[in-house]
């Protein structure tokens, strides 16, 4: 069993139109008592956010538990988008029992899996499983995606993806990373199409994983949630066409958490954070500060020397009034003692 203090995360991958949103909507309505949160990264698609929000307006998944990221592949914007989003969801009260991440249809799942090893979050979440959705009719026809024209338009609109990668390679990478493959729209493919799709998947998947047939995204959540795969610890068993390439590698970056007492002067504190970016090459700072004499918590978010800060909510009676910041930088520039010294200067 995985560490029970970690929040399980399910990564849902598959081409645009394969049925990811339909599946997630079904899971939200049939969560089995789990309090869910959802991160949507379907770059370039229209109406996804509204559809998800509409389907998620229920007690187990309120609107504040839904985040849409439309700045391209989230594994390419880990520090700016993915890490802060996960931290925001983990800070919700009550905390989600399970997080669903819907990737862009063109995203390679393995680089996202690697992002879960970032120090800021690796002790707090675990990848319960990677689900790869495959449109049975499209796979049987060798197209892989149900609407190739729409996928090409999405590819052209997203500068973060490799425009030269064949769809077949993206499909193979999705299969190779999966803990379970969900064969969708089997009613449209018919028995012969389903059999052909299964044969193609069996030939392309590097390891044997269960294949589940779906119609309209309907599946018992007990089958696909709670896999306890801890996939972030099993990356080597998930080969990719892009293994060994520099793209999407995050090993050159690191982070540290700095905890301090209460601060007296927010403006001076912000100036010191600006100094971290200017003189110490810190890329990102995010966290909260306790200000002497103030009942509200000060939210701090910095990208380089651009620092935003605002009081976000009162300190709760059961919370320790302390300042906690996460600093992210290239590996050679992370020095916790030096960062602390600047913040205390």
N, C-alpha and C positions, 0 to 999 in steps of 0.2 A: 504494500500500500504506500502511496505517496504521503508526504508530510501533510497532515490534515490542516495545518495552518495556512497552507498555500491554496490560493483560489484556482480551481481548474479552468483552463481555457481550451475551447474547441476551435480549431482553424477550419473554415469552410472554403474550399477552393474549387475552381471549375470555370469554364469559359462563360462569357456573357451569354445569358439565355439558357444556361444549363439547369437553372432552377434553384439557385442558392437563396434568393430572397424568399421564394415560396417555401423552401424548407425551414428557414429561420422563422418565418411567420407562423408556421405550424408548431415549431418548438416553443415559441412564445406562448401560444394558446394552450399548449399541452405540456407545461413545464413540470408537472408533477410536484408542485410545491416549492420548486427552486426559484429563488429570486435571480432573474437573469439580467445581464447587461449585454449590449450589442455594439460592436464597432464595425462600421460599414466603410469599405474602401473601394467601392466600384467606381473608379475614376471615369468621368466622362458620360456616365449614364444619367438620364433625366428621371426625376420623380422617385428615386430610390428612397431618399430620406423621408419624403412624405408618406410613402407606402409603409415603410417600416414603422414610423412614428404612429401612424393610424392603427396599425395592427398591434402596436405595443402598448397602447393606452389602457393597460390593465394593472391591477395592484402588484402582481409579481414582476412587472417590467414597466415601470412608469417612464414618462418621456425623458426625465433627466438621466436615465440609464442608457440612452441611445446617443452615440456620437458618430457623425459622418465625416470622414476624412477624404477630401477631394483634391489633394495636392500631389497626386501621383502615388507611386508605390510606397507604402508605409515603411518598407524595409530600407528605402533610400532616404527617409526623413526620420530616422529613429529618434534622434535627440530632440528634434523640433516638434514632432507629432506623436509618434508611437509611445515613447516613454511617458510624456506628460499626460497623454490620454489614459494610459493604464493607471497611472498614479491617481488621476482624478476619479476614476471608477472605484479604485480600491479605497479611496477616502470617503465614499458615499456612506451614509448612515441610514439604514443598515447596509452593510457591505454586500455586494452581489455574491450569491452562492456559486455562480458559473458565468463565465464571459464567453460570448460567441464573437468570432472575428470573421467577417465576410471579406475575403480578399478581392482585389481587382482580378478580372478574368484573365488578364495578361501577366499577373504577378507570378514569379517563381516562388513556390512555397518554402523551399529550403532556406533562402536568405532570411525570410521572416522568422523561421524557426531558430536561426542563429541569434536573432535579436533577443530572444528570451534568456540568453546567457549574459545580458548586460547587468553589471553589478547593481544598478539601481532597482532592478525588479526581480532578479533571479531567485532570491530567497522568499519571494512573496507570491509568485504565481508558477504554475506548471502547465505544460501542454497536455491536456487530457487525451487529445487525439487530433489527428489531421484527417478530415473527410474530403475526398475528391469526388465531385459530382461530374458525371459524364452523360451527355444526352445520347440515349441508345440509338436513335435514328441517325444522328449525325456521325457517331462513331462507326456504325455499320456501313455508312456511305463513304467513309474515309475523309469526311470534312472536319470531324472532331468538334466543331462548333456549329450550333444550329443556324446561326446567321453570320456567315463569314463576312459579308459586307459591313454589318454593324460592328463586328470585331475589328475589321481593318480601320474603320473610322475611329474607333476607340484607340487603337494603336497609334494612329496618326496624331491624335489629340494629346497623347501622354508622352512627353519628352523623356521620361525616366525609364522607359522600357527599351529593349533592344529590338529595333524595327526589322532586323535581318533574321531573327530567330524564327525558323519555321514553326507553324502551329503544331506540327507533329512532335517537335522537341519539347515545346511547352507542355503538351498533353502528357508526354512520357515523364517529364519532371514531376507533374502533378501526381501521376500514378506512383512514381517511385517514392514520393514522400508520404504517401497515404497510409493510415492505419486501417481505413475502411473505404471502399469505393461504392458510391451510391449511383446506380444506373437509373437515370430518370426518364420520364416520358415513355415508359415501356408500352403503354397502351397505343401510342402512335407508331412505334416501331414494329409491333406485331411479333409473333413467336420467332419467325425467321430472322428479323432484324435484331432481336434480343440475343439470339444464339450467335449471330455474327459479331455483335458488339462484345459479347463475353469472350469469344475466341480471340479477338484483337487485344482485349485487355489482358487476357492470360498470356499472350505472346509478348506483350510489351512490359508488363509489370515485372520488376526484377526479383520480387519475392511474393510469396502467396499471401494475399490478404482477402478478407471476406468481401464479397460483392452482393449488395442488397438492391433489389429492384423496387422502384418507387413510381407512384403515380400521384400527381398533384402535391408532391412533397410530403405525403403522409407516411410516417414511420413511427413506431413506438420509441419514444425518447430513451427508454431503458436500453435499447439496442445500441444507440450511438453516443449517448452521454454516460460518463462514468467508465470510460475505457481504461483510465489510469495508465496511459501509455508512457508518461514522462518523456515525451518525444524529444525534448531538448537534450536529454542524456543519450539519445540514440541516433544522433545525426549521421554518424559514419555508415550506418546501415541503410541510409536513404540517398543513393547516388543521384547525381545531377549531371546534365550535359555541360554545366558551367562550373563544375568543381575545379578549383585551382586558379580560376580567373580572379582578377583584382576586383571586378565589379561586385557590389553587394557585400564585400568583406568589411566587417566591423571590428576586427581584432586590433586595429590601430588606435582605437578609442577606449577610454576608461572613464570611470567616475568615482567620486568619493562623497561621503556624507559628512557634513560638518555640523556639529551641534554646539550651540552657544547659549548663554543666559539671555536675559532681557536686554534690549537695546534702548538707548536714551534718545537718540536723534535719528529718525528715519532718513532724512535727507543726507546726513553724513554716511549712513549705512549704505544707501544707494550709490553714493560717490565711491565708496570702497569696492562695491561690486563692479562698477565701471573700471576701476583700477585693475581688477582681476582680468578683465578682458583685454585691456590695453597693454598691461605690462607682463601678464602671466599666460596669455594665450588661452584663457578659459572660454570655451565656445558657448556654454549654456549654464545658467544657474536658475534653480527653481526651488521654492520652498516657502516656509512661513517664518515670521518673526514675531516675537512677543515684545511689545513696546511698553516701557515703564509708564504706568498710570493710565493705560488705554485698555478698556475691556474687550476691544475687538482684536482679532488676529489679523496681522498684515501679510497679505499674499504677495509674494515677490516672484516675478518671471523675467529673466534676462536672456536675450539672444545677443551675444557679443556685448558691446557697450550700450546697447539699447535696453533699458531697464523699465519695466512696468511694475507698479506697486499700488495696492489698494486694500482697504480693510474689507474682508469678505464675510466674516461672521464673528459673533461673540465666542470667547473661549468658554468651553463647557466646564462645569464645576469639577468634573473628574479628570480634566486634562492638566498636565504639567505645563506651566507657562515657560516655554523655552523656544529658542530659535533653531530651526532645522533646515539646512539647505543641501541640495544635491548639486555638485559641480561636475560638468562633463567637459573633457578636453582630449586632445590627442594623448596617447599613452605617455609620452615622454614629458608632458607638461602637467601631469597630475602629481601634486605634492601637497598632501593634506596639511602638513605643518605650515607650509608657506601660505596656503590659502587661509588657514585659521589666523595666522599672524596678520595678514592684510585686513581681514574682517574685524580684528580686535584693535587695529592701529588707531 
